[in-house]
Every structure is written in structure tokens, then in C-alpha cells.
């Protein structure tokens, strides 16, 4: 079984906290993207990132000085978004570290797919960015089926805790033998299940932590999740969509 999650825009250098265990699987393809970005003008980079000057200048410097093989931070500690804060990987116990190393995969527009302790450096590049690297129309086209191949294993089971921007990189290539379970964390409103962005991100992070704590290996193993007031809804859930309701 594999669990997929999205990266976070905000990143940090925490190389002094823990050493990276390995290099990313698709490092050569990331190097190619880096070289492509380095050749862009400042205005082209800013347009690519769709950000203000402060962020554009910061990331232009990052890419100018970028070394993808030295002074790296484990991916799980490098991303600093809400989902990662509620996952709290910095205080994982050894057994939980082993679990996420085996099961968790982070999808990335820049690196493709990351194991939790692969070494990364801060960057800015969302998967939906219209980066026309070589003859590819965008990053979805650039990465193609390689991301699916990296996350599918002999169990043929994927637990989807990623946003739509990233999960569709995998969904496009699913086969009839695969089972892809998407977890929805929402609240009932006017007869519908409504996901609220911040709370859903919190729950996704807590779900990873929960799965590591119970050593989850099947879809049924995650139905017991009841953190932050969320509870599995048997009535609303289906084989490939698990609904967790709050309230």
C-alpha cells in the first residue's frame, strides 16, 4: 500500500536537524528542470511562479545557487505547510519513521515523487504550473506515467490524501487492477459534504500520523480514524471514496 500527499509551497532548510537518507528517484529529471528555469529571464520566472517580486527574487536566487546533491533536508521535514505541521514528523517515533518511509510518497512538480527522507532543497514549482520544458506542454506531460509507476506496488492499493492538482497525476494511469481510495474530510451543510481547505489539510496530516501509529496496511485499517472530531461515515462512503465527517 502507498499513501500519496501533496507538497507545500512553504519550505525550510532543516539539514542541521536530520540527515537525508537518499537522493530522489528522478533526480536527473529535476536537474533538467532546474537548468531550464535557470535559463529563463527574471520576468519569465516571475510569470512562471505567479508571485510578487519578493518571492520571485528569493526563488531566482535559490535556483541560481541550487545544488541538488549537497546540504539537503529530508523531504518530510523540508515542507512546512499545514498538513505537515499536523503530521508532526519531527516527533515521529522510530517505528513511525519506518512506516512512512515504506508507505508514504510526496508528489512534486519539481522532483516528481519523493520518499519521506529523500534529500531536497527549497524550490518553488507547483504541478499545475505551465512549464513548457522541452517539447512538453506542461509538468503533467513532462512527468507522464513515471509518477504512477513510482507509487504503485504489488498491493495495487493507493490511499489518496493529495489535492486534486496532484492526485490527477496518478488517477490518469490507474488500471482496473488498482484500488485508489480518496479520503474526504468534510462537514455536512445543506445535505452536502463540504470540505473546508484548512481543516481538510489538518486532517490529512493527522491521518498520516494515525496510519503510522496503527501500522495501517488496508483500506479498512483507516476507518478507525477519529482525530479532530472527524469520524468515518459508512453510509456516505463507497469503495473508492472514504468520507470522514466532523460534527
C-alpha positions in Angstrom: 0.0 0.0 0.0 1.1 3.5 -0.8 -0.1 6.9 0.6 0.2 9.9 -1.6 0.2 13.5 -0.4 0.8 17.0 -1.9 3.9 19.1 -1.2 3.7 22.5 0.4 4.6 25.9 -1.1 6.4 26.9 2.1 9.8 25.1 2.6 12.7 25.4 5.0 16.2 24.2 5.4 16.4 21.8 8.3 19.6 20.0 7.2 21.0 20.5 10.7 18.1 18.6 12.3 18.4 15.3 10.4 20.5 14.0 7.5 18.8 12.9 4.3 18.9 9.1 3.7 18.9 9.1 -0.1 18.6 11.1 -3.2 15.2 11.4 -5.1 14.5 8.7 -7.7 14.0 11.2 -10.5 16.9 13.5 -9.7 18.1 13.7 -13.3 14.7 14.9 -14.5 14.7 17.5 -11.6 18.2 18.7 -12.7 16.9 19.2 -16.2 14.0 21.3 -14.9 16.5 23.3 -12.8 18.7 24.0 -15.8 15.6 25.0 -17.9 14.5 27.5 -15.2 18.0 29.0 -14.8 17.9 30.0 -18.5 14.7 32.0 -18.1 14.7 35.7 -17.7 13.6 37.2 -14.4 10.2 38.2 -15.8 9.7 34.7 -17.3 10.5 33.2 -13.9 8.1 35.6 -12.1 5.4 34.8 -14.6 6.0 31.1 -14.2 5.7 31.3 -10.4 2.9 33.9 -10.5 4.1 35.7 -7.4 5.3 39.1 -6.1 8.8 40.4 -6.5 9.9 39.4 -3.0 9.1 35.8 -3.6 10.4 35.9 -7.2 13.7 37.3 -6.1 14.0 34.7 -3.4 13.4 31.8 -5.7 15.5 33.2 -8.5 18.4 33.2 -6.1 17.5 29.7 -4.9 17.7 28.4 -8.5 20.8 30.3 -9.3 22.7 28.7 -6.3 20.8 25.4 -6.2 22.7 22.2 -5.5 20.6 19.1 -5.6 23.2 16.8 -4.1 24.6 18.6 -1.1 23.3 20.2 2.2 19.9 18.6 1.8 16.9 18.3 4.1 14.7 15.2 4.3 11.6 16.0 2.3 9.2 15.3 5.2 10.9 18.0 7.3 11.5 20.4 4.5 7.9 21.1 3.6 6.3 23.4 6.2 2.6 23.6 5.3 -0.4 23.0 7.5 -0.6 19.3 6.5 3.0 18.8 7.6 2.6 20.7 10.8 -0.3 18.5 11.9 1.5 15.4 10.8 4.4 16.5 13.1 7.1 14.2 11.6 9.8 15.8 13.7 8.5 13.9 16.7 7.8 10.6 15.0 9.0 7.5 16.8 11.3 5.1 15.1 8.5 2.7 14.1 6.5 5.6 12.6 9.6 6.7 10.6 10.0 3.2 9.2 6.3 3.1 8.3 6.2 6.4 6.4 9.5 5.6 4.6 7.9 2.4 3.3 4.4 3.7 2.6 4.3 7.5 2.1 5.1 9.3 -1.1 5.1 13.0 -1.7 4.2 14.2 -5.2 6.2 17.2 -6.5 6.2 19.3 -9.7 9.9 19.7 -9.4 11.1 16.3 -8.0 8.3 14.1 -9.3 8.0 11.7 -6.4 9.8 11.8 -3.1 10.2 9.3 -0.3 10.0 11.0 3.1 13.7 11.0 3.8 15.0 11.8 0.3 17.1 14.9 0.4 15.7 18.1 -1.1 16.4 21.8 -1.3 13.8 24.6 -1.2 12.2 25.4 -4.5 9.0 26.8 -6.0 7.3 24.9 -8.7 3.7 23.8 -8.5 2.5 20.8 -10.6 -0.1 23.0 -12.4 2.5 25.5 -13.5 2.5 25.8 -17.3 6.2 25.0 -17.6 6.9 24.1 -21.2 10.1 22.2 -20.6 11.5 21.0 -24.0 8.5 19.9 -26.1 6.2 19.1 -23.2 3.1 21.3 -22.8 3.2 21.3 -19.0 4.6 19.4 -16.0 1.8 16.8 -16.2 3.1 16.0 -19.7 6.7 16.1 -18.6 6.3 13.6 -15.7 3.8 11.4 -17.6 3.3 7.9 -16.3 6.5 7.9 -14.3 4.8 9.1 -11.1 2.2 6.4 -11.2 4.9 3.7 -11.7 6.8 5.1 -8.7 3.8 4.8 -6.3 2.0 1.6 -7.4 3.2 -1.6 -5.7 2.2 -5.2 -5.5 -0.8 -4.4 -3.3 -2.3 -2.2 -6.1 -3.7 0.0 -3.3 -3.2 3.7 -3.1 -4.6 5.9 -0.3 -5.1 9.4 -1.7 -4.5 12.3 0.7 -3.3 14.6 -2.1 -5.1 17.7 -3.6 -6.7 17.3 -7.0 -3.8 19.2 -8.5 -1.5 16.3 -7.6 -3.8 13.3 -7.4 -4.8 13.5 -11.1 -1.1 12.8 -12.0 -1.8 9.3 -10.7 -5.5 8.8 -11.5 -5.0 9.2 -15.2 -2.9 6.0 -15.3 -4.9 3.7 -13.0 -5.7 0.2 -14.3 -8.7 -2.0 -13.4 -6.5 -3.9 -11.0 -5.8 -0.9 -8.9 -7.7 0.5 -6.0 -7.5 4.2 -5.4 -9.2 5.4 -2.2 -9.7 9.1 -1.8 -10.2 10.4 1.7 -12.7 13.3 2.1 -12.7 15.3 5.3 -15.8 17.4 5.4 -18.8 18.8 7.3 -22.5 18.3 6.5 -24.1 21.5 5.1 -27.5 21.6 3.4 -27.4 18.0 2.5 -23.9 18.1 1.1 -20.4 17.2 2.4 -18.3 20.4 2.3 -14.5 20.3 2.6 -13.0 23.4 4.2 -9.5 23.9 3.0 -7.5 24.5 6.2 -9.4 21.8 8.2 -9.0 19.3 5.4 -5.3 19.9 5.3 -5.0 19.5 9.1 -6.9 16.2 8.9 -4.8 14.9 6.0 -1.7 15.4 8.1 -3.3 13.8 11.1 -4.4 10.8 9.0 -0.8 10.1 8.0 0.2 10.2 11.7 -2.7 7.9 12.6 -1.9 5.4 9.9 1.7 5.3 11.1 0.5 4.8 14.7 -1.7 1.8 13.8 0.6 0.4 11.1 -2.2 0.5 8.5 -2.0 -1.9 5.6 -5.5 -2.0 4.2 -8.4 0.4 3.5 -10.3 -1.0 6.5 -7.4 -0.1 8.8 -8.0 3.7 8.3 -11.7 3.6 9.1 -11.0 4.0 12.8 -9.6 7.5 12.3 -11.4 9.9 14.7 -9.0 12.7 15.3 -10.1 16.4 15.5 -13.7 15.3 15.6 -13.8 13.5 12.3 -15.5 10.1 12.1 -15.8 7.6 9.3 -19.2 7.6 7.6 -20.1 4.1 6.5 -23.4 5.4 5.0 -21.8 8.1 2.7 -18.6 6.3 1.8 -18.0 4.0 -1.1 -15.4 1.5 -2.2 -13.1 4.2 -3.6 -14.1 7.3 -1.5 -14.0 7.4 2.3 -16.0 10.2 3.8 -14.9 11.4 7.3 -17.5 13.8 8.8 -16.9 16.4 11.5 -19.8 17.4 13.7 
